[in-house]
Amino acid sequence: MAAISWQERRVRYLLLTLFLLAAGLGLGGPGCAPLPGRTESLTQLKPPSDTDAGPVKVVFHLPVSQPAVFLTIDDGWYPDSTVLGLMQTYHLPLTAFLIEKAMQDHPAYWRQFVQAGGHIEDHTYDHPFLTRIAAQKQYQEIAWPLDYFSRYVPRPDELRPPYGDYNAAVGMAAQKAGIKYVVMWDAEISHDHLYTLHNRPLQPGDIVLLHWVPGLGREISDLLPILQREKLGVADLTQALAGGPLTVTYLPPPPGQSTATQVYKKSVK
């Protein structure tokens, strides 16, 4: 099947957005019900060369000297006890980019997540398209969760903008709130498939996107033997961004055979 260009992916996503809005479903924002599915994907990404978030650094991939990737999980509406078990068994350093509203629904779970070695970072208060709202609202969406999250963890300084939607103005609001990094992604697990942007297997430094959706634990379990096959470990994203030496977790395959399929996408130009 022919590779889909970045422009075609953007058009398809915009058409989906218009369809959902016309159907009255929306894609997040004040007053909307929690979204049951995946709200970010590779199809939404700007080209990795487009890193203009004003004063805040944007990362799609991290240069690393060790063979490791970073696992990041968005939203938070569906906490999964299986994930806690995997973290405890394999010492997985996972990063959750949480919507504050979602975290408020399950505070006990997120305490356990942090105790198991997880990091909590910012995915806004209410999951809007940040470039479509006023500057003061941008700041509030980014800053409000940081105060709430600080009850559980050191004040976060990483932001994953909903839908991968950012620009220089968003970066200015983020910096004002105390954000140092806009963290994007260059690979994703979605519906039992591993997708990458670069038409190749996972590489050291890749940032893998997952979502807190039903079945997340199984998706992570299916990813582990792929990592082992590629001789990759899992490293701590926050540790890497800070520039310190990485502690890498190398994984034995879990019981059973992976059902995940790798699908490599051509590089975004």
C-alpha positions in Angstrom: 0.0 0.0 0.0 1.4 3.4 -0.9 2.6 5.6 1.9 0.3 8.5 2.9 1.9 11.9 2.7 1.8 14.3 5.6 -0.5 16.6 3.7 -3.0 13.7 3.0 -2.9 12.7 6.7 -3.7 16.3 7.7 -6.6 16.5 5.2 -8.0 13.2 6.5 -7.8 14.3 10.1 -9.5 17.6 9.3 -12.3 15.8 7.5 -12.8 13.5 10.5 -12.9 16.5 12.8 -15.6 18.2 10.6 -17.6 15.0 10.5 -17.5 14.6 14.3 -18.5 18.3 14.9 -21.3 17.9 12.4 -22.5 14.8 14.3 -22.5 16.8 17.5 -19.7 14.6 19.0 -17.0 17.2 19.1 -13.4 16.5 20.0 -13.0 17.8 23.5 -13.2 21.2 25.2 -15.4 22.8 27.9 -18.6 20.9 28.5 -17.7 17.8 26.5 -18.0 14.3 27.8 -14.9 12.2 28.2 -13.6 10.8 25.0 -13.5 7.0 25.0 -10.8 6.6 22.3 -7.4 7.9 21.2 -7.3 11.6 20.9 -3.7 11.9 19.5 -2.2 10.0 16.6 0.7 10.2 14.1 -1.7 11.6 11.5 -1.9 14.9 13.5 1.8 15.5 13.7 3.4 18.5 12.2 6.6 17.7 10.3 9.3 17.1 12.9 11.2 20.1 11.4 8.4 22.4 12.5 9.4 22.9 16.1 8.2 26.5 16.6 6.7 26.7 20.1 8.3 30.0 20.9 10.5 29.8 24.0 9.7 26.2 24.8 11.7 23.3 23.4 9.7 20.8 21.2 10.9 17.1 21.1 9.6 14.3 18.8 12.6 12.1 19.4 15.5 12.2 21.9 19.1 11.5 21.1 20.3 8.8 23.4 23.5 6.8 23.7 21.8 3.7 25.0 19.3 1.5 23.1 16.1 2.6 24.7 12.7 4.1 23.9 10.2 6.2 26.0 6.6 5.1 26.7 4.1 7.8 27.1 0.3 7.5 27.7 -2.3 10.2 27.1 -5.6 11.3 28.7 -6.4 9.2 31.8 -10.1 8.4 31.6 -9.6 4.6 31.9 -7.0 3.7 34.5 -5.9 0.0 34.2 -4.8 -2.1 37.1 -2.9 -4.4 34.7 -0.6 -1.5 33.9 0.3 -1.1 37.5 1.1 -4.8 37.6 3.4 -4.5 34.5 5.1 -1.5 36.1 5.8 -3.4 39.3 6.9 -6.6 37.5 9.2 -5.1 34.9 10.0 -1.7 36.6 8.6 0.2 33.6 9.2 3.9 33.8 6.0 5.2 32.2 5.0 8.8 31.7 1.3 9.7 31.8 0.3 13.0 30.1 -3.0 13.5 32.1 -6.0 15.7 31.6 -6.7 17.1 35.1 -10.4 16.3 34.9 -9.6 12.7 34.2 -7.1 12.5 37.1 -9.7 14.0 39.5 -11.9 11.0 38.8 -9.4 8.4 40.0 -7.0 10.0 42.5 -6.2 6.7 44.4 -5.1 5.0 41.1 -2.7 7.8 40.3 -1.1 7.7 43.7 -0.4 4.0 43.0 0.9 4.9 39.6 3.4 7.3 41.1 4.4 4.8 43.8 5.1 2.3 41.0 7.6 4.7 39.4 5.4 6.5 37.0 5.6 10.2 36.1 2.6 12.5 35.7 2.9 15.4 33.2 0.5 18.0 31.7 -2.1 17.3 29.0 -4.2 20.4 30.0 -7.3 20.8 32.2 -10.0 20.1 29.6 -8.2 18.9 26.4 -9.0 21.8 23.9 -7.3 22.7 20.7 -4.9 25.2 22.3 -4.3 27.3 19.2 -8.0 28.0 18.9 -8.5 29.7 22.3 -7.4 33.1 23.6 -4.0 33.6 25.3 -5.4 33.8 28.8 -7.4 30.6 28.3 -4.3 28.9 26.9 -2.4 29.7 30.0 -5.2 28.5 32.3 -5.6 25.2 30.5 -1.9 24.6 30.9 -1.3 26.0 34.3 -4.3 24.8 36.3 -3.4 21.1 36.2 0.1 21.9 37.4 -1.2 23.1 40.7 -3.4 20.0 41.1 -0.7 17.6 40.0 1.7 19.1 42.5 -0.4 17.5 45.3 0.9 14.1 44.0 4.3 14.8 42.3 6.9 17.5 41.8 5.5 20.2 39.7 5.5 19.0 36.1 7.4 20.8 33.4 6.4 18.8 30.3 3.3 19.4 28.2 1.7 17.3 25.5 -0.6 19.6 23.7 -4.0 18.0 22.9 -4.2 16.7 19.3 -0.5 17.7 18.9 -1.8 21.3 18.4 0.7 24.0 19.3 2.4 27.2 17.9 4.6 29.9 19.3 1.7 31.5 21.2 1.0 28.2 23.0 4.7 28.0 23.8 4.7 31.4 25.4 1.7 30.5 27.5 3.4 27.2 28.4 6.6 28.9 29.5 4.6 31.4 31.6 3.1 28.4 33.4 6.5 26.8 34.0 6.6 24.3 31.1 10.1 23.6 29.7 9.2 21.0 27.0 6.5 20.3 24.5 6.7 16.5 24.1 5.4 15.0 20.9 5.9 11.5 19.6 7.2 9.6 16.6 5.6 6.2 17.1 2.3 4.9 18.4 0.5 1.8 19.5 -3.1 1.8 18.2 -5.5 -1.1 17.8 -2.9 -3.8 18.1 -0.5 -2.1 15.6 2.8 -0.4 16.2 3.1 2.6 13.8 6.3 4.6 13.2 6.9 7.7 11.2 10.2 6.7 9.6 9.4 3.5 7.6 11.6 1.4 9.9 11.5 -0.5 13.2 11.6 1.4 16.5 14.9 3.1 17.1 16.7 4.3 20.2 15.2 7.6 21.3 11.8 7.1 19.9 8.9 8.4 21.9 6.0 6.0 21.8 2.4 7.2 22.2 -0.3 5.1 23.9 -3.6 6.1 25.4 -5.5 5.2 28.6 -8.1 3.2 26.8 -9.7 -0.2 27.6 -7.1 -2.8 26.8 -4.1 -0.6 27.5 -2.4 -3.3 29.6 -2.7 -5.8 26.8 -1.2 -3.3 24.3 1.8 -2.7 26.6 2.2 -6.5 27.1 2.2 -6.9 23.3 4.8 -4.2 22.9 7.3 -5.8 25.3 8.4 -8.7 23.0 8.7 -6.3 20.1 11.1 -4.2 22.2 13.0 -7.4 23.2 13.3 -8.5 19.6 14.7 -5.1 18.6 17.1 -5.2 21.6 15.6 -2.0 23.1 14.9 -1.1 26.7 12.6 1.5 28.2 14.1 4.6 29.8 12.7 7.4 31.9 11.6 10.4 29.7 12.0 13.0 32.5 15.4 11.7 33.2 16.4 11.9 29.6 15.1 15.5 29.2 17.1 16.5 32.2 20.2 15.3 30.5 21.3 12.8 33.1 22.6 9.3 32.6 19.8 7.0 31.7 18.6 4.0 33.8 17.4 1.6 31.1 14.9 -1.3 31.9 15.5 -4.3 29.6 12.5 -6.6 29.4 12.1 -10.3 29.3 9.1 -11.3 27.1 5.9 -11.7 29.1 4.1 -15.1 29.0 2.4 -15.8 25.6 3.2 -14.5 22.2 2.7 -10.9 21.1 -0.2 -10.3 18.7 0.9 -6.7 17.9 1.8 -6.0 14.3 4.4 -3.5 13.3 3.4 -1.1 10.5 6.1 1.4 9.5 5.1 4.7 8.0 7.2 6.7 5.7 9.0 9.7 7.1 7.2 13.0 7.3 8.8 15.5 5.0 
